[in-house]
Amino acid sequence: MLSNEELNERGAANMRKIIINIDKFTEFRIKKGYTISSLSKLVKISKSGLRKIELSENSPSPTTAKSIADALEVPFDELFKIV
């Protein structure tokens, strides 16, 4: 599992973007029993912000992406790709 420092370094290098795997995110969120509202409270971001991440309308920060992966108990690389 990647540390916050490793994620920040990866994301910051060349202004890279974090892309979410939409299908897996939704699948894991539902499997864990989270609504957008409950998961947003857990990872401490707004509901609209999380929804935009889930729909790939916004790219999460490295720290937020790691918080989401940790909350869903899945490896970072299974939900996100840094491009």
N, C-alpha and C positions, 0 to 999 in steps of 0.2 A: 504494500500500500504506500502511496506517495505522501510525503509530509507536506505541510503548508508551504514551507520554504521551497521545496522542489517544484511544487505547482506554480508558485509565484515566479520562480526563475523560468520555468517553461513558458508560462503565459506572457511574461514580459519580453522574452527574447524576440526581437523583430516584430513587436506588437502583434503577437499571435492571437488567434481567436479560439475560444472554446466552443465546440459544436456538440450539441446533445443528440443522442440517438432517441428520437421522439417515441418510437414504438416501445423500446425497452423501458424508457422512463415511465411512460404511462402504465405499462405492464407491471413493473416493480412497485409503483405507487399504489396501484389497486390491490396487488397481492399483499402488501403490508397493511392494507386497510386505511390508507390515508386519503383524505380529500385534499384538494388544493389548499383549503383553509387550514386544516390541521398540520399539513406538512410545512406550510409557510410559517406557522407559529413556531414549529420545531426548529427550522433553520434560520429563523429570525429575519425573514424578508416579507415584503407585502404580498398579498394574494395576487394582485395584478402582475407584480414582478415575476412571481413563480409561474404564473400562467403564461406569460410571454416567453419565459425560458422553456417551458414545456412545449410550446408551439414553435420554438426556434425563431421567435421574433426578436429576442434579445440574447446576447451571449453573457453567461454568468461570469463573475470574477472567479479566479482560481479558488479563493477561500469559500465562496458560496457553492461552487461546484463540488468541492470536497465535502462540505457540510451536507449537501443533498445526497451524495453517494454514501456517506457515513450513516445518515438517517435511514436510508433504504437498505443499508447493510449489504451493499454490492461494491465490487472493486470500481475505482474511479474510471479505469479504462474500459469498463463494460458499459458505462453510460455516456462518457464524454470522449471527444477526440480533440487534441490541440492541433490546429492547422495554421 
